[in-house]
Amino acid sequence: MRQAKAEPVFDELEQWLHDQLPRISGKSPLAKAIRYSLAACPKPVPKRLRSVHAVQCPIQSPRVLVIRS
């Protein structure tokens, strides 16, 4: 249940990061952090192959980037 609630949040965050990347300087530390975060995201798995055990993305992962505006 936790994963089901977190998945749309992570999907939205990933899309937001993709949208922000072209808007900032490619050489900035923020762009570097965004690219790092996107590279750390697990690749999408087709819904027909998903199960509770198929995709694990721990919410407490040290690779989660927090951006405060």
The first five atom37 places (N, CA, C, CB, O) and aatype in JSON, in Angstrom:
{
  "aatype": [12, 1, 5, 0, 11, 0, 6, 14, 19, 13, 3, 6, 10, 6, 5, 17, 10, 8, 3, 5, 10, 14, 1, 9, 15, 7, 11, 15, 14, 10, 0, 11, 0, 9, 1, 18, 15, 10, 0, 0, 4, 14, 11, 14, 19, 14, 11, 1, 10, 1, 15, 19, 8, 0, 19, 5, 4, 14, 9, 5, 15, 14, 1, 19, 10, 19, 9, 1, 15],
  "atom_mask": [
    [1, 1, 1, 1, 1],
    [1, 1, 1, 1, 1],
    [1, 1, 1, 1, 1],
    [1, 1, 1, 1, 1],
    [1, 1, 1, 1, 1],
    [1, 1, 1, 1, 1],
    [1, 1, 1, 1, 1],
    [1, 1, 1, 1, 1],
    [1, 1, 1, 1, 1],
    [1, 1, 1, 1, 1],
    [1, 1, 1, 1, 1],
    [1, 1, 1, 1, 1],
    [1, 1, 1, 1, 1],
    [1, 1, 1, 1, 1],
    [1, 1, 1, 1, 1],
    [1, 1, 1, 1, 1],
    [1, 1, 1, 1, 1],
    [1, 1, 1, 1, 1],
    [1, 1, 1, 1, 1],
    [1, 1, 1, 1, 1],
    [1, 1, 1, 1, 1],
    [1, 1, 1, 1, 1],
    [1, 1, 1, 1, 1],
    [1, 1, 1, 1, 1],
    [1, 1, 1, 1, 1],
    [1, 1, 1, 0, 1],
    [1, 1, 1, 1, 1],
    [1, 1, 1, 1, 1],
    [1, 1, 1, 1, 1],
    [1, 1, 1, 1, 1],
    [1, 1, 1, 1, 1],
    [1, 1, 1, 1, 1],
    [1, 1, 1, 1, 1],
    [1, 1, 1, 1, 1],
    [1, 1, 1, 1, 1],
    [1, 1, 1, 1, 1],
    [1, 1, 1, 1, 1],
    [1, 1, 1, 1, 1],
    [1, 1, 1, 1, 1],
    [1, 1, 1, 1, 1],
    [1, 1, 1, 1, 1],
    [1, 1, 1, 1, 1],
    [1, 1, 1, 1, 1],
    [1, 1, 1, 1, 1],
    [1, 1, 1, 1, 1],
    [1, 1, 1, 1, 1],
    [1, 1, 1, 1, 1],
    [1, 1, 1, 1, 1],
    [1, 1, 1, 1, 1],
    [1, 1, 1, 1, 1],
    [1, 1, 1, 1, 1],
    [1, 1, 1, 1, 1],
    [1, 1, 1, 1, 1],
    [1, 1, 1, 1, 1],
    [1, 1, 1, 1, 1],
    [1, 1, 1, 1, 1],
    [1, 1, 1, 1, 1],
    [1, 1, 1, 1, 1],
    [1, 1, 1, 1, 1],
    [1, 1, 1, 1, 1],
    [1, 1, 1, 1, 1],
    [1, 1, 1, 1, 1],
    [1, 1, 1, 1, 1],
    [1, 1, 1, 1, 1],
    [1, 1, 1, 1, 1],
    [1, 1, 1, 1, 1],
    [1, 1, 1, 1, 1],
    [1, 1, 1, 1, 1],
    [1, 1, 1, 1, 1]
  ],
  "atom_positions": [
    [[0.82, -1.18, 0.0], [0.0, 0.0, 0.0], [0.87, 1.26, 0.0], [-0.94, -0.01, 1.2], [0.55, 2.23, -0.68]],
    [[1.96, 1.24, 0.74], [2.86, 2.38, 0.79], [3.43, 2.69, -0.6], [4.0, 2.12, 1.78], [3.51, 3.85, -1.01]],
    [[3.81, 1.63, -1.31], [4.37, 1.81, -2.65], [3.32, 2.37, -3.6], [4.92, 0.49, -3.18], [3.63, 3.21, -4.45]],
    [[2.09, 1.92, -3.46], [1.01, 2.4, -4.33], [0.78, 3.9, -4.14], [-0.29, 1.62, -4.06], [0.47, 4.61, -5.09]],
    [[0.92, 4.38, -2.91], [0.76, 5.81, -2.64], [1.97, 6.6, -3.11], [0.53, 6.05, -1.15], [1.83, 7.73, -3.57]],
    [[3.15, 6.03, -2.99], [4.39, 6.75, -3.33], [4.63, 6.81, -4.83], [5.56, 6.09, -2.65], [5.22, 7.78, -5.32]],
    [[4.2, 5.8, -5.56], [4.5, 5.73, -7.0], [4.04, 6.96, -7.77], [3.86, 4.51, -7.59], [4.85, 7.5, -8.54]],
    [[2.81, 7.45, -7.62], [2.42, 8.64, -8.38], [3.21, 9.88, -7.97], [0.94, 8.9, -8.2], [3.45, 10.77, -8.78]],
    [[3.62, 9.94, -6.71], [4.41, 11.09, -6.25], [5.78, 11.08, -6.91], [4.55, 11.06, -4.7], [6.25, 12.11, -7.38]],
    [[6.41, 9.9, -6.95], [7.72, 9.8, -7.6], [7.62, 10.02, -9.11], [8.34, 8.43, -7.31], [8.51, 10.62, -9.71]],
    [[6.54, 9.54, -9.72], [6.34, 9.78, -11.16], [6.22, 11.28, -11.45], [5.09, 9.04, -11.66], [6.8, 11.78, -12.41]],
    [[5.47, 11.97, -10.61], [5.3, 13.41, -10.79], [6.61, 14.15, -10.55], [4.22, 13.95, -9.84], [6.93, 15.09, -11.28]],
    [[7.36, 13.73, -9.54], [8.66, 14.35, -9.28], [9.62, 14.14, -10.44], [9.27, 13.77, -7.99], [10.31, 15.06, -10.86]],
    [[9.65, 12.93, -10.98], [10.53, 12.64, -12.1], [10.17, 13.5, -13.31], [10.46, 11.14, -12.47], [11.06, 14.03, -13.98]],
    [[8.88, 13.64, -13.59], [8.45, 14.48, -14.72], [8.82, 15.94, -14.47], [6.93, 14.35, -14.94], [9.27, 16.63, -15.39]],
    [[8.65, 16.4, -13.24], [8.99, 17.79, -12.9], [10.48, 18.03, -13.1], [8.58, 18.1, -11.44], [10.88, 19.07, -13.62]],
    [[11.31, 17.07, -12.68], [12.76, 17.21, -12.87], [13.11, 17.29, -14.36], [13.51, 16.04, -12.22], [13.93, 18.12, -14.77]],
    [[12.48, 16.44, -15.16], [12.7, 16.49, -16.61], [12.29, 17.85, -17.18], [11.92, 15.36, -17.32], [12.97, 18.38, -18.06]],
    [[11.19, 18.4, -16.69], [10.71, 19.69, -17.18], [11.62, 20.84, -16.77], [9.31, 19.95, -16.67], [11.76, 21.81, -17.52]],
    [[12.24, 20.75, -15.61], [13.08, 21.84, -15.11], [14.47, 21.87, -15.74], [13.22, 21.73, -13.61], [15.06, 22.93, -15.89]],
    [[14.97, 20.73, -16.11], [16.35, 20.64, -16.62], [16.64, 21.57, -17.78], [16.63, 19.23, -17.04], [17.69, 22.22, -17.76]],
    [[15.78, 21.69, -18.8], [16.1, 22.61, -19.91], [15.98, 24.09, -19.52], [15.19, 22.32, -21.08], [16.44, 24.96, -20.27]],
    [[15.39, 24.39, -18.38], [15.17, 25.77, -17.99], [16.34, 26.38, -17.22], [13.93, 25.86, -17.14], [16.36, 27.58, -16.97]],
    [[17.32, 25.55, -16.85], [18.45, 26.05, -16.08], [19.75, 25.8, -16.84], [18.5, 25.39, -14.68], [19.8, 24.99, -17.76]],
    [[20.79, 26.5, -16.43], [22.1, 26.33, -17.06], [22.58, 24.89, -16.88], [23.13, 27.32, -16.48], [22.54, 24.35, -15.78]],
    [[23.02, 24.29, -17.96], [23.48, 22.9, -17.92], [24.71, 22.68, -17.08], [0.0, 0.0, 0.0], [24.99, 21.54, -16.69]],
    [[25.47, 23.74, -16.8], [26.7, 23.6, -16.02], [26.5, 23.92, -14.54], [27.77, 24.51, -16.59], [27.45, 23.83, -13.76]],
    [[25.29, 24.28, -14.15], [25.05, 24.67, -12.75], [25.04, 23.44, -11.84], [23.71, 25.42, -12.63], [24.78, 22.33, -12.3]],
    [[25.33, 23.65, -10.56], [25.25, 22.54, -9.6], [23.85, 21.94, -9.52], [25.69, 23.01, -8.22], [23.69, 20.74, -9.3]],
    [[22.83, 22.79, -9.7], [21.45, 22.27, -9.68], [21.2, 21.32, -10.84], [20.45, 23.44, -9.72], [20.59, 20.27, -10.66]],
    [[21.67, 21.68, -12.03], [21.5, 20.79, -13.19], [22.24, 19.47, -12.96], [22.02, 21.47, -14.48], [21.74, 18.4, -13.32]],
    [[23.41, 19.56, -12.37], [24.18, 18.34, -12.07], [23.4, 17.46, -11.09], [25.57, 18.71, -11.49], [23.35, 16.24, -11.26]],
    [[22.8, 18.07, -10.07], [22.03, 17.31, -9.09], [20.79, 16.68, -9.72], [21.62, 18.22, -7.92], [20.44, 15.54, -9.4]],
    [[20.14, 17.41, -10.6], [18.95, 16.87, -11.27], [19.33, 15.69, -12.15], [18.25, 17.96, -12.12], [18.65, 14.66, -12.14]],
    [[20.4, 15.82, -12.92], [20.83, 14.7, -13.77], [21.2, 13.48, -12.93], [22.03, 15.12, -14.64], [20.89, 12.35, -13.3]],
    [[21.86, 13.72, -11.8], [22.22, 12.62, -10.9], [20.96, 11.92, -10.39], [23.07, 13.14, -9.7], [20.88, 10.69, -10.38]],
    [[19.98, 12.72, -9.97], [18.74, 12.16, -9.45], [17.99, 11.36, -10.52], [17.84, 13.27, -8.92], [17.47, 10.28, -10.24]],
    [[17.95, 11.88, -11.74], [17.26, 11.18, -12.82], [17.97, 9.87, -13.16], [17.17, 12.07, -14.06], [17.33, 8.88, -13.49]],
    [[19.29, 9.88, -13.09], [20.05, 8.65, -13.38], [19.82, 7.61, -12.28], [21.56, 8.97, -13.51], [19.88, 6.41, -12.55]],
    [[19.55, 8.06, -11.06], [19.34, 7.14, -9.94], [17.93, 6.55, -9.92], [19.61, 7.85, -8.63], [17.69, 5.55, -9.24]],
    [[17.01, 7.16, -10.66], [15.62, 6.66, -10.69], [15.59, 5.31, -11.4], [14.67, 7.68, -11.4], [16.25, 5.13, -12.43]],
    [[14.82, 4.37, -10.86], [14.69, 3.09, -11.57], [13.94, 3.29, -12.89], [13.95, 2.06, -10.69], [13.06, 4.14, -12.99]],
    [[14.3, 2.51, -13.87], [13.64, 2.59, -15.17], [12.21, 2.06, -15.06], [14.43, 1.8, -16.24], [11.95, 1.15, -14.29]],
    [[11.3, 2.63, -15.83], [9.91, 2.18, -15.77], [9.76, 0.71, -16.13], [9.04, 3.03, -16.7], [10.44, 0.2, -17.02]],
    [[8.86, 0.05, -15.44], [8.55, -1.36, -15.69], [7.12, -1.41, -16.21], [8.73, -2.25, -14.38], [6.23, -0.79, -15.61]],
    [[6.87, -2.12, -17.3], [5.49, -2.21, -17.8], [4.54, -2.69, -16.7], [5.42, -3.16, -19.02], [4.89, -3.56, -15.9]],
    [[3.34, -2.12, -16.68], [2.37, -2.45, -15.63], [2.09, -3.94, -15.55], [1.08, -1.7, -15.86], [1.85, -4.46, -14.46]],
    [[2.1, -4.63, -16.67], [1.79, -6.06, -16.64], [2.87, -6.86, -15.92], [1.61, -6.59, -18.06], [2.63, -8.0, -15.51]],
    [[4.08, -6.27, -15.75], [5.16, -6.97, -15.08], [5.35, -6.51, -13.63], [6.46, -6.78, -15.84], [6.16, -7.08, -12.89]],
    [[4.61, -5.49, -13.23], [4.79, -4.94, -11.88], [4.14, -5.83, -10.83], [4.19, -3.54, -11.8], [3.08, -6.42, -11.04]],
    [[4.81, -5.91, -9.72], [4.25, -6.55, -8.53], [4.92, -5.89, -7.34], [4.47, -8.13, -8.54], [5.84, -5.09, -7.51]],
    [[4.5, -6.22, -6.17], [5.09, -5.63, -4.98], [6.58, -5.94, -4.91], [4.37, -6.14, -3.71], [7.36, -5.13, -4.41]],
    [[6.97, -7.09, -5.4], [8.37, -7.5, -5.31], [9.19, -7.12, -6.55], [8.45, -8.99, -5.09], [10.42, -7.17, -6.51]],
    [[8.53, -6.74, -7.64], [9.25, -6.48, -8.88], [9.99, -5.15, -8.86], [8.29, -6.5, -10.05], [11.1, -5.07, -9.38]],
    [[9.4, -4.12, -8.27], [10.02, -2.8, -8.27], [10.13, -2.33, -6.83], [9.2, -1.78, -9.13], [9.12, -2.16, -6.14]],
    [[11.33, -2.13, -6.38], [11.55, -1.64, -5.03], [12.29, -0.31, -5.1], [12.35, -2.67, -4.19], [13.38, -0.24, -5.66]],
    [[11.71, 0.72, -4.55], [12.34, 2.04, -4.5], [12.13, 2.57, -3.09], [11.73, 3.03, -5.58], [11.12, 3.22, -2.81]],
    [[13.07, 2.3, -2.19], [12.87, 2.71, -0.81], [12.76, 4.22, -0.68], [14.01, 2.2, 0.06], [13.57, 4.96, -1.23]],
    [[11.75, 4.65, 0.06], [11.52, 6.09, 0.22], [12.65, 6.73, 1.0], [10.18, 6.33, 0.92], [12.94, 7.91, 0.79]],
    [[13.28, 6.01, 1.89], [14.38, 6.56, 2.68], [15.71, 6.48, 1.95], [14.47, 5.85, 4.0], [16.77, 6.59, 2.59]],
    [[15.69, 6.3, 0.65], [16.91, 6.18, -0.14], [17.78, 7.43, 0.02], [16.56, 5.95, -1.63], [17.26, 8.54, -0.03]],
    [[19.08, 7.26, 0.21], [19.96, 8.42, 0.32], [20.11, 9.18, -1.0], [21.33, 7.99, 0.82], [20.69, 10.26, -1.02]],
    [[19.6, 8.64, -2.1], [19.73, 9.28, -3.39], [18.53, 10.18, -3.71], [19.89, 8.24, -4.46], [18.45, 10.7, -4.83]],
    [[17.64, 10.38, -2.79], [16.48, 11.24, -3.04], [16.91, 12.69, -2.94], [15.32, 10.93, -2.04], [17.52, 13.1, -1.95]],
    [[16.6, 13.46, -3.93], [16.95, 14.88, -3.98], [15.76, 15.7, -3.49], [17.37, 15.32, -5.43], [14.64, 15.51, -3.95]],
    [[16.01, 16.6, -2.56], [14.98, 17.47, -2.06], [15.28, 18.89, -2.54], [14.9, 17.4, -0.5], [16.36, 19.42, -2.3]],
    [[14.32, 19.48, -3.23], [14.48, 20.84, -3.75], [13.47, 21.72, -3.05], [14.3, 20.91, -5.3], [12.27, 21.45, -3.09]],
    [[13.95, 22.75, -2.4], [13.07, 23.69, -1.72], [13.09, 24.99, -2.5], [13.49, 23.92, -0.24], [14.16, 25.48, -2.88]],
    [[11.91, 25.54, -2.73], [11.86, 26.81, -3.45], [11.56, 27.96, -2.52], [10.84, 26.76, -4.56], [11.48, 29.11, -2.96]]
  ]
}
